[in-house]
Structures are given as C-alpha cells and as structure tokens.
Amino acid sequence: MVTLYDVARLAGVSTATVSRVVHGQDRVRESTRERVRQAIEELGYVPDGAAQSLSRRRKDVIGLVCVEREVDHIDVENVGALYYDEVLRGVEACIRHRNWSLLITFMQGDRPDFSRMDALSGKVDGILIGEGFVAPSIIERLAARVPVVVIAGNPRPPGERAGDVVAADNFSGSAAIITHLITDHGKQRLFHVDGPSNSPDAGQRRLALEHVLRLHPQCRLIGSTQGILSVRSGELAGETLLARHRDALPEAIVCVNDQMAIGVLRALAAGGVRVPEDVAVVGFDDIAVGSLYEPTLTTVYQPMRMLGERACARLLDRIADPGQRPAVELLPTELVLRSSCGCLGEPVIRQPVLPLRADRDAVTPGKRPVRRASRTPAKA
C-alpha cells in the first residue's frame, strides 16, 4: 500500500507538506504543490480516510436507519421505486457532490434493536431515521451523541423533540382525498384500512379521516381494520371487509398507503366486487405500480425523494452547527385522481393540496387550485 511517506520521498518534501497539499491548505508553493500532485498520481496514492477523519474530528459519514416489516417476498414491495428506494436516492443526491458516505442499517419494525442504533452513532457524524417508529427517549439519547433528523416523524412542536423532523403533510393530503370522495363523488359510508400503530404517517392520516368525518356528519365509518403497509396485509383487509360487510358494502375504502390499496383491489376482484362501480378505493404515496394497476389507483403523491434530500440537507446543516433549534418541515402533497375513485373517462388529474391550519380543529381549506391534467402516468 502506498503511504504518505512514499509520496514525500518521491516528491522530495516532508510528510507535513504532502499533508497540506492533500488537505488543500495554502502554505505550499505552487511548484512544490505540483510536484506533490505528480508524485500522488504516479504512485496512485489514496489518502487514508480514517486518518483524515481523525485529524478533522469528523468522519464524513452519515447513517440511515430503515425499518423493515415482514412481507410476502412475492409481492409488489420488490417491484419498482418504493419508499426507501426513493428516500435513499434523495439522500445520495444530497451527499454525492460533498464526497460523504452513507451507512445503512435495517431494523425489524416490530422488534427494533436499539443497541444497533447506539453502535451506529459511534461510526457516523449524524443519523437519519427513515420512519418515526423510534421512541422519543431513544432519539434524545442518540441526539446527545450526534445530530439526528427523523424522516416521516411525528410533527409535534419543536420543544418536545431532540431532533428535527422532515415529513410529508400527511394530514392535509389525507383530508383532501377523503373530502374528494365525499364532495365530488357523494360517498357517505366509508371503510378504513389503517397502518401500524407506531407509524406517525399512518397516525396523521387517521387523524385526518376523523377530522373530515366531523366536518361531514352525514358520513360515517362503517368499519376499520389494521395492516402492516404491505400488499398482502391489504389483501387480508379486503377479505375481512367482504366477510363482514358483503351484504352492505361501504361506498368507499380509504387505505393508508398504495400497497395496501392494491391488496384491497386484489381481494375485491377475487370476490367479484367492481371498482369503482360497486365501491371506490383510494391509497396514499403514488408508487409507480398504482398507475399500472387496473383500475388505476387514485392516491396522494408524497415527495419521497425530496424527503430524503431535505432531511439530509437539514442533517448536514445541524452537523455544521449543532446549536440549531429542532424544527419541523412539512413537504406539500398532491391529489392524483385516476379511475379507482370514480373519476372515469378523464386523463390523470393532479391537484396541489393546500396545507391546512396547524390547529386542525376548525380547518377550512383555501380555494381549490385549478385542475391540472396529465396524459402520462404519474411519476412515483
């Protein structure tokens, strides 16, 4: 292995001079700098990243903690650009030009091993947590060691958290799609396919459903079931719905994400129930598969890649300035109207979702934006 001493010997300079050239410092003559660079190129010298990190007291590495839920491997989860793939692309886009590295670990969503997170904190300059499934006490412990940003976390007031939160505006997006079912399609009897209790995204979407139902007392929830965000769990939810309500189907099924909505569509098709003629189905996320399914899935687009970019940028800012106060950033969503809700005979329609007021007790949306039509499938 070529070392700093080999470069110094070939260039005829001290190791301190080689170090200054490698680190881009100014106290080197241009002719000497060029001689060192030629020696580096000739020898193929690669600086020792660990030694550089030690000298700078920084590793130039961030960690990403992802949650893994048990799913059927012959499933849509293994097809296309789904949540973590998109988030990861956003994170990578943010660090690529900085020459930072990314260390990724997956944890079981129902059996998280927090000792691994403690170990990770000693290997990185900061940690991104891919979903807000981590208890506040654990985040506080991690944040005492390294900066922490939670993606898709609970948007509580900053004073209640030790880390930043970057999330989609799940509450506004979910309220918009449920309001669309009620006001544009006249749906009054709804069924809800919920997500895990430790998922903040699912929690915000559930709160939006409850809020919209309070605003429309003529509507009611005839039933609800819980899944784990996978297609198979949505399929089981659809089978449960048919077993319980076959004689009096709901008018619309609100699913907490697209994968479970696709599972519901499978179950309804197997049971001979037509969508949207007999019952409407909607999801959330706007994954690519939803635009290819039949009927095409009405959903809410959340900017998953931008979640990764914004969370990573905020983490790098906090690494540079650890004294920043924790903050929440909510990214806007869009309605994506397709066939499964009953919007038939039209091209894909995308509507920006206006954010609802923070108190959310007497929420009144602003003026509805002009519809924007697109004849190409929505990009996940």
C-alpha positions in Angstrom: 0.0 0.0 0.0 1.3 3.4 -1.0 1.8 5.7 2.0 2.2 9.4 2.7 5.9 8.7 3.3 6.3 7.2 -0.2 4.8 10.3 -1.8 7.1 12.6 0.3 10.1 10.6 -0.6 9.4 10.7 -4.4 8.5 14.4 -4.3 11.5 15.3 -2.1 9.4 17.1 0.5 8.3 16.5 4.1 5.3 14.5 5.0 3.8 17.7 6.5 4.0 19.3 3.1 2.2 16.3 1.4 -0.5 16.5 4.1 -1.0 20.2 3.4 -1.4 19.5 -0.3 -3.8 16.7 0.3 -6.0 18.9 2.6 -5.9 21.9 0.1 -4.1 24.2 2.5 -2.4 27.4 1.2 1.1 27.3 2.8 2.7 25.5 -0.1 4.5 26.9 -3.2 2.7 26.2 -6.4 5.8 24.5 -7.9 6.0 22.2 -4.8 2.3 21.6 -4.9 2.5 20.5 -8.5 5.5 18.1 -7.7 3.5 16.5 -4.9 0.5 16.1 -7.1 2.6 14.4 -9.8 4.0 12.0 -7.2 0.5 11.2 -5.9 -0.7 10.4 -9.5 2.4 8.4 -10.3 2.2 6.3 -7.2 -1.6 6.0 -7.2 -1.8 7.3 -3.6 -5.2 7.3 -1.9 -5.4 9.3 1.4 -6.4 7.3 4.4 -9.9 8.4 5.2 -9.8 7.2 8.8 -6.6 9.2 9.4 -8.2 12.3 7.8 -11.3 11.9 9.8 -9.2 11.7 13.0 -7.4 14.9 12.1 -10.6 16.8 11.3 -12.6 15.1 14.2 -15.2 14.3 11.5 -15.9 11.1 9.6 -17.8 12.5 6.6 -20.3 9.6 7.0 -24.0 9.8 7.8 -26.2 6.9 9.0 -29.6 5.9 7.7 -31.8 3.7 9.8 -34.6 2.0 7.9 -37.5 -0.1 9.2 -38.2 -3.5 7.7 -41.5 -5.1 8.1 -42.2 -8.8 7.4 -43.8 -9.2 4.0 -44.5 -11.9 1.4 -41.4 -11.8 -0.9 -43.5 -12.4 -4.0 -45.1 -9.0 -3.6 -45.2 -5.5 -5.1 -42.7 -4.5 -2.4 -40.0 -5.9 -4.6 -41.1 -4.1 -7.7 -40.4 -0.5 -8.8 -39.3 2.5 -6.8 -40.9 2.3 -3.4 -40.5 4.3 -0.2 -36.9 3.6 0.9 -35.5 3.4 -2.6 -36.8 6.9 -3.3 -35.7 8.3 0.1 -32.2 6.7 -0.5 -31.9 8.3 -3.9 -32.7 11.7 -2.3 -30.1 11.3 0.4 -27.5 10.2 -2.1 -28.2 13.2 -4.3 -27.6 15.4 -1.4 -24.2 14.0 -0.3 -22.8 13.0 -3.7 -21.1 16.2 -4.5 -19.8 16.5 -1.0 -17.9 13.2 -1.1 -19.6 12.0 2.0 -20.5 8.3 2.5 -23.7 6.7 3.7 -24.0 3.8 6.2 -27.4 2.0 6.1 -28.9 -0.4 8.6 -32.4 -2.1 8.5 -34.3 -2.8 11.7 -37.3 -5.0 12.2 -40.3 -2.7 12.7 -41.9 -5.0 15.3 -38.6 -5.9 17.0 -36.3 -2.8 16.8 -32.8 -3.4 18.2 -31.9 0.0 19.6 -28.4 -1.3 20.7 -27.5 -1.3 16.9 -28.5 2.4 16.8 -26.3 3.1 19.7 -23.4 1.4 18.0 -24.1 3.3 14.7 -23.9 6.6 16.5 -20.2 6.0 17.1 -19.5 5.4 13.4 -21.2 8.4 11.8 -21.4 12.2 12.1 -25.2 12.2 12.2 -28.2 9.9 11.8 -31.2 9.9 9.6 -34.1 7.8 10.9 -36.2 6.6 8.0 -39.5 6.5 9.8 -40.7 7.9 13.1 -41.0 4.5 14.8 -38.3 5.3 17.4 -39.4 6.3 20.9 -38.6 9.9 21.9 -36.4 8.7 24.7 -34.2 6.8 22.2 -33.9 9.9 20.0 -32.9 12.0 22.9 -30.2 9.5 23.8 -28.9 9.5 20.2 -29.1 13.3 19.9 -26.9 13.6 22.9 -24.1 12.0 20.8 -24.8 13.0 17.2 -27.3 15.2 15.3 -30.5 13.3 14.4 -33.2 14.0 11.8 -36.3 11.9 11.7 -37.9 11.3 8.3 -41.7 10.8 8.3 -41.8 11.6 12.0 -44.5 13.0 14.3 -44.8 16.7 13.6 -45.0 17.8 17.3 -43.9 21.2 18.5 -40.0 21.5 18.3 -39.7 21.9 22.1 -40.9 18.3 22.6 -38.2 16.8 20.4 -34.4 16.4 20.5 -34.1 16.0 16.7 -35.5 17.6 13.5 -38.5 16.2 11.6 -39.0 16.2 7.8 -42.3 14.7 6.7 -44.9 14.9 4.0 -48.0 16.9 5.0 -49.9 13.7 5.6 -52.8 15.3 7.4 -53.6 17.8 4.6 -53.1 15.1 1.9 -55.3 12.6 3.5 -58.0 15.2 4.3 -58.0 16.2 0.7 -58.6 12.8 -0.8 -61.3 11.9 1.7 -63.0 15.2 1.0 -62.8 14.4 -2.7 -64.7 11.2 -2.1 -67.4 12.9 -0.1 -67.9 16.2 -2.0 -67.1 15.1 -5.6 -68.5 11.6 -5.6 -71.1 11.7 -2.8 -69.6 8.9 -0.8 -71.0 8.6 2.8 -70.3 5.1 4.1 -66.5 4.7 4.4 -64.2 1.8 5.5 -60.7 2.5 6.7 -57.6 0.2 6.2 -55.2 1.6 8.8 -51.4 1.1 9.2 -49.2 0.1 12.2 -49.9 2.0 15.5 -46.2 3.1 15.7 -46.2 4.8 12.2 -46.6 8.6 12.5 -47.6 8.8 8.8 -50.5 6.4 9.4 -51.4 8.3 12.6 -51.6 11.6 10.8 -53.7 10.1 8.0 -56.1 8.6 10.6 -56.5 11.9 12.4 -57.4 13.5 9.0 -60.1 10.9 8.4 -61.6 11.6 11.9 -61.4 15.3 11.2 -63.2 15.1 7.8 -65.9 12.9 9.2 -66.5 15.5 12.0 -67.0 18.1 9.3 -69.5 15.9 7.4 -71.9 14.5 10.0 -73.9 12.8 7.2 -70.9 10.5 6.6 -69.8 7.6 8.9 -67.2 5.0 9.2 -68.8 1.6 9.0 -65.6 -0.3 9.9 -61.8 -0.4 10.1 -59.0 -2.9 10.1 -55.2 -2.6 10.5 -52.4 -3.8 8.3 -48.6 -3.5 8.1 -48.5 -1.4 4.9 -47.8 -4.5 2.6 -49.9 -5.7 -0.3 -50.7 -9.0 1.4 -52.0 -7.2 4.5 -54.2 -5.1 2.3 -55.5 -8.3 0.6 -56.3 -9.7 4.1 -58.1 -6.4 5.0 -60.2 -6.7 1.8 -61.1 -10.3 2.6 -62.1 -9.3 6.2 -64.3 -6.5 4.7 -66.1 -8.9 2.4 -66.7 -11.3 5.2 -68.2 -8.7 7.5 -70.0 -6.4 5.1 -70.7 -8.4 1.9 -74.5 -7.6 2.2 -73.9 -3.9 2.8 -70.6 -2.8 1.2 -69.1 0.6 2.0 -69.2 3.2 -0.7 -65.5 3.9 -0.4 -62.4 2.2 1.1 -59.7 4.6 2.3 -56.3 2.9 2.5 -53.4 4.3 4.4 -51.0 3.5 1.6 -50.9 2.4 -2.0 -49.6 -1.1 -1.4 -52.5 -2.0 0.9 -54.9 -0.4 -1.6 -53.6 -2.7 -4.3 -54.1 -5.6 -1.9 -57.7 -4.5 -1.4 -58.2 -4.2 -5.1 -57.0 -7.8 -5.5 -59.4 -9.1 -2.8 -62.3 -7.2 -4.3 -61.6 -8.5 -7.8 -61.4 -12.1 -6.4 -64.7 -11.5 -4.7 -66.5 -10.2 -7.8 -66.8 -6.6 -6.5 -66.4 -4.0 -9.2 -64.2 -0.9 -8.6 -65.4 1.9 -8.8 -68.9 0.8 -9.8 -69.6 -1.0 -6.5 -67.1 0.6 -4.2 -64.4 3.3 -4.6 -60.8 2.6 -3.4 -58.1 5.2 -2.7 -54.5 5.0 -1.4 -51.6 7.2 -0.4 -48.0 7.6 -1.7 -48.3 7.4 -5.5 -46.0 4.5 -6.2 -45.4 3.6 -9.8 -47.4 0.3 -9.6 -50.6 2.2 -8.8 -50.7 3.8 -12.2 -50.3 0.4 -13.9 -52.9 -1.5 -12.0 -56.5 -1.9 -13.3 -58.4 0.2 -12.3 -55.7 2.8 -12.0 -55.4 3.9 -8.4 -56.5 7.3 -7.1 -54.0 8.4 -4.4 -52.0 11.2 -2.8 -48.5 11.9 -4.0 -45.9 12.4 -1.3 -42.4 13.6 -2.5 -40.4 10.6 -1.2 -37.2 11.5 -2.9 -37.4 15.1 -1.7 -38.0 13.8 1.8 -34.5 12.2 1.6 -32.9 15.3 0.1 -34.4 17.8 2.6 -33.8 15.5 5.6 -30.1 15.0 4.6 -29.6 18.7 3.9 -31.0 19.5 7.4 -28.8 16.9 9.0 -25.7 18.4 7.3 -26.7 21.8 8.5 -27.0 20.5 12.0 -23.6 18.8 11.8 -22.1 22.1 10.8 -24.0 24.0 13.5 -25.1 21.6 16.4 -26.6 24.6 18.2 -29.6 24.9 15.9 -33.0 24.5 17.4 -35.0 21.4 16.4 -37.5 22.2 13.6 -40.3 20.6 11.6 -40.5 20.8 7.8 -43.7 19.5 6.1 -43.5 18.9 2.4 -46.6 19.5 0.2 -48.6 16.7 -1.4 -50.8 16.3 -4.5 -54.0 14.6 -5.2 -53.6 12.2 -8.1 -57.1 11.4 -9.5 -57.5 8.2 -11.5 -60.2 5.6 -12.1 -60.5 3.8 -8.8 -62.4 6.6 -7.1 -64.8 7.1 -10.0 -63.0 9.8 -12.0 -63.7 7.9 -15.2 -63.1 9.0 -18.8 -60.6 11.6 -17.9 -56.8 11.8 -18.2 -54.8 11.7 -14.9 -55.6 14.8 -12.9 -53.1 16.2 -10.4 -54.1 18.8 -7.8 -51.8 20.5 -5.4 -53.0 20.1 -1.8 -53.3 23.3 0.2 -51.9 22.9 3.7 -54.5 23.0 6.5 -54.2 25.2 9.5 -51.9 24.0 12.3 -54.6 23.8 15.0 -56.7 21.5 12.8 -59.8 21.9 15.0 -61.6 24.2 12.7 -59.8 23.6 9.4 -61.0 25.3 6.3 -59.0 24.6 3.1 -58.2 27.5 0.9 -59.5 28.0 -2.7 -59.2 24.8 -4.7 -56.4 25.0 -7.3 -57.3 24.7 -11.0 -57.1 21.1 -12.1 -54.0 20.1 -14.0 -54.4 17.2 -16.3 -51.6 14.9 -17.4 -52.0 12.1 -20.0 -48.9 10.3 -18.8 -48.8 8.1 -15.8 -47.9 9.9 -12.6 -44.2 9.5 -11.6 -43.7 7.8 -8.3 
